[in-house]
Amino acid sequence: MDLTLDKTKEAYITNSSIHGDIHIGNKKSNKAVKELIKLNKFLLENNEIAKKLIDDIFSNENINAKIWISDLAIDIDYKKNEAINLLIAFGKNKNIGILAMNARLRLADRKIIPINEWSSED
């Protein structure tokens, strides 16, 4: 995979939007997830592009893109605390539907906040 920062950002925003907007299990959503996984693998091998993309996505309004890029930020230990704080804030946000659970599950998968520690108030 040979991508520039602009092409990577465009692909990241597009695929995370598709994933966030379409019900889980939908073929388009599944394809978008596969693309995001490929992008993250590429970015793990290209830290400079990854860091620039993290900066860009963190300032983007797309919540699902921020959730996805937070995984990468934690993996490469770049803006890790900001990524964790974003995931916590999204996990508490009752207005974003399934994306709140997505953020909570990412924190639980990384053993940052176990899923059973979220209250019904969150």
N, C-alpha and C positions, 0 to 999 in steps of 0.2 A: 504494500500500500504506500503510495507516494503522494502525499497530500501537502498542500500549502496551508498556512494558518487560516486564510480566508475560506478555502474549500472545506477544511476540517470544521471550522465554526459553522458554516452553512449546513453541512451534513449533520452536525451535532444538534443544532437548533431544530432543523426539519424533523429528524427522527425522534427527538425527545418530545416534540409537539405532537407528532402522530401517536406516539405511545401514550402521552398524557390525555389526549382528546378522545381516544377510541377505547372501547371496553376491552379489558383483558381477555385474551383468547381470540381476538379478532386477527385475521391473517395479516392485515396491514400492521397492526400493533406488534405481532410476533416478528415480522420482517424488520420493523424499526428497532426492536430490541436486539436482534442479531447484528444489525448495522452498528448500533451503539457499542456493543461488545467488541466488534472489530475495531471501531474507532479507539476505544479505550486500550486495546492491545497495542495498536499503533502508537498511541500517545505514551504508553509506558516505556516504549523504546525511543521516544523522541521528547525528552524532558523539556527542552527549550520551547518547543511548540506547545507542549502540555501546559507549562506555566503561563504562557501568553493566553492560551485558550481559557484556562481557569480564571485569569483576571477578566477576560472579556465576558465569560458566562456569568460570573458572580455579579457583574454590573448589568446583566440582561434581565428583562422582566419575566422570562420564561421559567416558571417554578420547576417544572419537570427537568429542564436542562440543568438547573442549579442542583437538583437532587442527584442527577446522574454524574455531574462533574465533581460533586462533593466526594464521591467514591474515589475518583482519581486523585483529588487533592489529598485525601487521607493516605492513599497508597504511596504517593511520592513524597509525602510529608511536606507539602507546600500549601501554606495557608490552612493547615489542618484544623486549627482551632476555629477559624472562620467557617470552615466546612461543617464542623460539628455543631457550631452555634446555629448555622442555617438549618441543618437537619432538625435540631431541637425546636426551633421556631416553627418550622413547617409541621412538625409532629404535633404541635399544640394548636395549629390553625384549623379551626372547625369549618372554615369557609372554602377549603380546597379539596374536600371530599376524599377520594381514595388516595390522593397524593400525600395526605397527612399520614396515612397508614404506611405508604411506601417509605416515607422518611423515617418513621419509627422502626420499620423492619430493617432498614439499612443500619441504623444505630444498634439494633439488637444483634444483627449478624456480626457486627464488629465488636460485640460485647462492651459497648460504650454505655448503653442504657438497655437493660433487659426489657422485653416487651411487657412483662407483667408488672413493671414498675411505673408504667404510665397509668395515671388515674383516669377515671371517667370524666373528670373535670377538664383534663387536657384535651 
